[in-house]
Amino acid sequence: MTAIPDEIATLAHAGEQMIERLRKRAFLPDVRKALNLRFGIAEAAQLLGCSTNRIRMAEDDGRLPIPGQTESGRRLGYTIEELQTMRAVLGASPARAETDRPAVIAVQNFKGGVGKSTVTVHLAHYCAIQGYRVLVVDCDSQATTTTLFGFNPHFNISRHETLYPYLSIEPTQTDLNYAVKSTPWPNIDLIPSNLELFDVEYELAATGGDGQSILATRFRKLKQGLADIGRNYDIILLDPPPALGTISLAVMQSANALLVPLAATIPDFCSTVQFLSMMDQVIEQLTSAGFSIDYQFVRLVCSKFTSNDPAHAMVREIMTKTFGSALLPTPILESAEISHAAIRMMSVYELDKAIGSAKTHKRCRANLDEVMSQVEVLVKEMWGRPTVDDLSLALSQA
């Protein structure tokens, strides 16, 4: 008999070691991921919705510190943390009102390879740049999102730092505060994951006759835990496993919005239709069992789209005819810049300069901004906030 299990273990160990070497190389000079973004005064003014004059006046009268300068006297620009301070001083925070619920968005599709974690991380970073307080909850034991935030799930994260102590059959935690980790982004926190989170699925499958009641308790527990911790955030992004299991069901029931990425291929389209059909059945069963499913919006987003590929254009047209306004108007373009950033365990928003050509970077960033802003509009509508279209309409009628 060949020692195939031993061979698999050797391959897994070699892979884990390589991930750690890549992580250290990506984050040199120290192995902790850092954020090196800075924004010029014109870009800062645009993000804050004010004039550059207003920023300079606040700096002149001492309400805001003047940013550092290079030896040549050129401004270094503003960090994300400084932008947050500027929002507080200038009254430009987009934070939800106390009476508004946080947007709890599940980024879900049971088809793997559709860019689920990529969408989650880029949406989180976009929202952070806009000034929102964001919590990302990695519910997938594959832990891709955790890796993109600079943690090695195998070396840096134990099961006691994941959702496991909260959702296991014998929980040791009564709330989710224990699991929240800071990230290089001052307004993004992360609840990480690793492979051991999958033990929750095994445990609940082995509960026998009491399984249904325990399962129901876990569903309600995750929703309550997110509601409690959500007081500190505007937006919570949930990245569940790409399969229908206990954790996916708990996420499905805990969210108040759903974002479904799907690639521009016929197999992905067919798989997503099956996913939606399964979701419909599961929601019906959950509702019959007394669970409240309260989605403020459900949107699909076409990912990995190549604009000059006729096959992609055809599938995109099929999506539009099928899903109508539930499909976000703008697809996420397939871009080398996203791939190059991922190799460095980063998002495009974390790049302080283009990796490929400046033109490719600018096009990719503009596309991501457009897609993510469409999700932001939906979040604002949840809170009853006026959107850009609402404001334009009001101005035209004035």
ABEGO torsion letter per residue (X at the ends): XBBAAAAAAAAAAAAAAAAAAAAAAAAOABABBBBABBBBAAAAAAAAGBBAAAAAAAAAAGABBBBBBBAAGBBAEBBAAAAAAAAAAAGABABBBAABBBBBBBBBBABBGAGAAAAAAAAAAAAAAAGBBBBBBBABAAGAAAAAAGBBAAAABBAAABAAAAABABBABABAAAABBBBABAABBBBBBBAAAAAAAAAAAAAEAAAAAAAAAAAAAAAAAAAAAAAABABBBBBBBBBBBAAAAAAAAABABBBBBBBBBAAAAAAAAAAAAAAAAAAAAAAAAGBBBBBABBBBBBBGBBAABAAAAAAAAAAAAAAEAABBABBBBBBAAAAAAAAAGBBAAABABBABBAAAAAAAAAAAAAAAAAAAAAAAAAAGBBBAAAAAAAAAAX
